[in-house]
Amino acid sequence: GKLIFPKADHDVRVRIEGEGGFGVRVRSAADGVAGWAVRFENGALNLVQLPNTPVVGRDVPAGGRHELEVSVRGARVTARLDGALFLGGSVDPGSAGVAGIEADAGAWLGRVSICR
């Protein structure tokens, strides 16, 4: 499932605590179908071109709860896991902006904060 917060069309930072497969959509079409996401899944943290094409990723510690922070500044995306910088990339600056939370079946989500 996903929860979309529209109108995050400028710089945005999303912080989410979770366990299992979860992620953040950071730049997307208004319908949330196309665009970009950072996903924590299958032992890796990936910058994904939606719907499901990993662009860059890094292996991550398996199991347990983690805090994922995703920041978008212009066309630059950075992702921190448990406070450590894990990956960065760039997205199309012309795409519409939304922030959204993703969670796979069985995932646990805790604290969520969205800032500009």
PADREN-132610 format. One record per residue (C-alpha): residue in three letters; x, y, z. Coordinates in steps of 0.001 Angstrom, whole numbers, plus 524288, in hexadecimal, padded with zeros to 5 digits. Layout:
% PADREN-132610
AlaXYZ;...
END
This chain:
% PADREN-132610
Gly800008000080000;Lys803C180E397FF50;Leu8002E81B0B805A5;Ile80235827107FD29;Phe80423834E680234;Pro801E283E017F6A0;Lys807BF84B697F439;Ala81563848837F964;Asp81A0A84F0E7ED0C;His8262A855917F29D;Asp83169850997FAE2;Val82C978467380470;Arg831E183D4A80ECF;Val82AC48310C81323;Arg82EEC8291D81EF7;Ile8288081C18821ED;Glu82B1E8113E82B9B;Gly827D4803BF826A7;Glu82A327F548825F8;Gly828CA7EC4B81A47;Gly827257F1CA80C8B;Phe823A98004680C26;Gly8273F80C94804E3;Val8250481AB780155;Arg82045820357F45B;Val8278B82CEC7F2A3;Arg824458320E7E50F;Ser818E582CC87DD91;Ala80D9B82F617D4B4;Ala801D18348A7DBF1;Asp7FB7D827107DB3B;Gly8074A820F67E202;Val80944816EF7D72A;Ala8153681C4F7D001;Gly82124822EF7D5BA;Trp82B1C81F377E02A;Ala82BFD8186E7ED42;Val83607814337F74B;Arg83302806697FBE2;Phe8383E7FE18806EC;Glu8361F7F00B8026B;Asn83C8C7E2D480076;Gly8490B7E6818078F;Ala84B6A7F2E77FFC7;Leu8482E8015E7FFA8;Asn844BD8054A7F1BA;Leu841C0811A87EA31;Val8371180CB37E127;Gln831158123F7D4E5;Leu822C280ED87D66B;Pro81C4C805D67D4E5;Asn827AC7FC9A7D7C3;Thr834F07FF6B7D16E;Pro84050800827DB24;Val849DA80B267D6CC;Val853CA80AD17E1D5;Gly8542A802F67EE57;Arg85C3D7FE3A7F9D0;Asp85B827F25480276;Val8563E7F5298100B;Pro8565F7EE3A81D32;Ala84BC47E3E381D61;Gly840BF7E30482737;Gly83C127EBC183221;Arg836967F9728320F;His83D258043882A80;Glu83B8C812D282896;Leu83B898175C81A7F;Glu83D34825CB81748;Val83B6C82A378093E;Ser83E5D8383D8051D;Val83B8F83EB57F819;Arg842B784B5E7F4F7;Gly83FE084FB97E730;Ala842D9843D77DED1;Arg84BAC83D6B7E903;Val846E6832437F193;Thr84E6C82D377FD51;Ala84ABE821F880641;Arg84FC781FA781403;Leu84D8D8130181B45;Asp84EC0813A582A13;Gly855BA820B3828AF;Ala8601481C2781EF3;Leu8603E820E2810E5;Phe85D568151C80873;Leu85AB381A057FACD;Gly85818825CC7F26B;Gly85320828117E4CF;Ser84C0A831937DC31;Val83E24832337D746;Asp83771839ED7CC9D;Pro835C0847A07D237;Gly82A39849C47C922;Ser821FF83EEE7CF17;Ala816998427D7D7BD;Gly8190D8410B7E634;Val812818387C7F026;Ala8175A831BF7FC58;Gly811C9824627FF2A;Ile813F1819178086F;Glu8146480B1C80368;Ala813507FE9180B3E;Asp813B67F066806FC;Ala80A777E68080D00;Gly80EDD7E36081AD0;Ala817537EF8981C40;Trp817047F757828DB;Leu81722806268283C;Gly8196180EF5833CC;Arg81C9B81D6D834C2;Val81B568254382841;Ser81F1D833798262E;Ile81E7E83BBC819DB;Cys82579848D981967;Arg828908531580F15;
END
